[in-house]
Amino acid sequence: MAYKKGEERQQKVLFPDCIDDYVEEDAPVRLFDAFVDSLDMGKLEFIRNIPKATGSPGYDPRDLLKLYIYGYFYQVRSSRKLARECKCNVEVMWLLGKLYPDFRTISDFRKDNKDSITKVFKEFNKFCMGLKLFSKSYISIDGSKFKAVNAKDNNFTLNKLDDRIKRLDEHITLYMEELDSCDREEGRKLSREELEHKLNVCKERKARYEAYRTTLEESNEKQISLTDPDARLMKANEGFCVGYNMQTAVDADSHMIAGFRVTNSPTDHGQITNVATDVKKDYGIDILETTADKGYECPEDHTDALASGIVPNVIRRDGGCTEQVEFEYIGNTITDEQKVSTNPEDLRACLQAGVIPDVYNGILTDMEIVEVKKRTLPTSDSAVLDMTSEQMRAKALEGFFVRDAERNLVYCPQGEILRQKSIKRNGNIRYCNKLACKKCKCKCTISKFKEADFSKDDLIKVADTRRKQDAANDGNANLKPTRITVMKKVVRYVLHLDQKKMDNRKCLSEHPFGTIKRTLGYYYFLLKGFAKVGAEMGLLCLSYNLRRAISLKGVPALLAALR
């Protein structure tokens, strides 16, 4: 039996085929075409949305936007690959009318219209809200790490810079000694010219690292990334990577992404209010319920959320269904209009006055006004503030951790510098230097991870080795200045969490990230900077929502709604 045989490539066709016949009626590309045609490009502020009267005609931004939506939907996002698709993909030929823009034109469009592309994602969500695809009942918030265009070797922390500068100093000293003895000894492996070259390289590298360190200390930043300045080193499932922590809010019923936020924070602490506020505005509702995992546990963030009309159902580490929230007490008189209002200013006023707003009945209970002790330190009386850097280091060598508040670093009893690692939930600042502590045999601290915690008012702490020594000698190891205790009134409420929503969280948040990162392969970004990465994330979320909308409604129904 013979094989099926296609047409001859040189065969002439008397009546050319219509290109529309090659595109199926329910093909997603028809949805992309109709959706972009329905957009107001001027309102979205796309560049060149009105053609110029003179000069060579340019490409319609609608055509380039259609190309990008098609590319991100079918895992083609490189500008060069998209330019190739224009010449070999029949659906793209149909979509663009056989236009062939070069890769530079395609790339510049995404770069120049980064803010407008983000707005397109919200426009599609508005269209889906008109079809009742978003339930607006509650959202699930979660974060995931995406790699940036920045290698780990091009990312520097203060600890990393301190360690490299110290090693370069050792190399420079060694090369100087070898240069001094170079003329007296024969048969050396390196000539004088080679040693001088290595010495100059070390000096140049040291000067560059010192400039990085100065920049970080002056800007109060913890890291510096050379390729993508906004990317940060953070812990991911596969290890450490330089990237972004992408926050998404997922609708409860449709599993569609209701909103996203680009952050470079290594953790999820304090992100609920920021993410949910944008979604609440897009939804156009007064009160929005959210759910999130244990990583979002942050009392201050939960307080701000409640004052903004957002109910944070965050999973508790102890597995409980209640949480205590605390507001600063301000004894204002609350009117009946404020009590029934859902305005954020009125909500905050009620909660600070000890009055539960009507919208939070059953959610907040057990209001009580209590006095708590707030301890402060008269830092003006502290001798540490008057010390120079050398004096602080000398004091640390006596067996103390001494904190330089101005430079935001700590000198340890071995003379090493500890840099800020993180801020704990109680507000304490954690300092560490793992590279130095790894080689140190002294037990300056009993902390498991060799860290020292300071409150914002602490400037000096006794090391454990000094405390033990002074205890053995019946000495006094407490060098801390006298603290001042201030009584402060606060309002406390019991927040009742919705267990069903928290149980359903994992079914909501994991699905979009699994589709984007595993199915589509988008676990890294091609662009650099917050604005451009936000535009690329907008295209990723748009492609995901398009898939969900097609799965829920189908292409024909969506096309009918657009027409």
SULQUICOR-V70098 format. One record per helix or strand of 3 or more residues. SS is the DSSP state (h for helix, s for strand). FROM is the first residue (numbers start at 1). TO is the last residue. If there is no record, write none. Layout:
# SULQUICOR-V70098
ss->SS from->FROM to->TO
ss->SS from->FROM to->TO
This chain:
# SULQUICOR-V70098
ss->h from->19 to->22
ss->h from->28 to->37
ss->h from->61 to->73
ss->h from->79 to->88
ss->h from->90 to->96
ss->h from->103 to->112
ss->h from->114 to->130
ss->s from->138 to->147
ss->h from->152 to->154
ss->s from->155 to->157
ss->h from->158 to->180
ss->h from->192 to->219
ss->s from->223 to->225
ss->s from->232 to->236
ss->s from->239 to->251
ss->s from->257 to->263
ss->h from->272 to->283
ss->s from->288 to->292
ss->h from->294 to->296
ss->h from->299 to->307
ss->s from->310 to->314
ss->s from->322 to->328
ss->h from->336 to->340
ss->h from->344 to->353
ss->h from->358 to->360
ss->s from->364 to->377
ss->h from->379 to->381
ss->h from->383 to->386
ss->h from->389 to->396
ss->s from->400 to->404
ss->s from->409 to->411
ss->s from->417 to->423
ss->s from->429 to->432
ss->h from->434 to->439
ss->s from->451 to->454
ss->s from->460 to->462
ss->h from->464 to->472
ss->s from->483 to->496
ss->h from->499 to->503
ss->h from->505 to->519
ss->h from->530 to->553
ss->h from->555 to->562
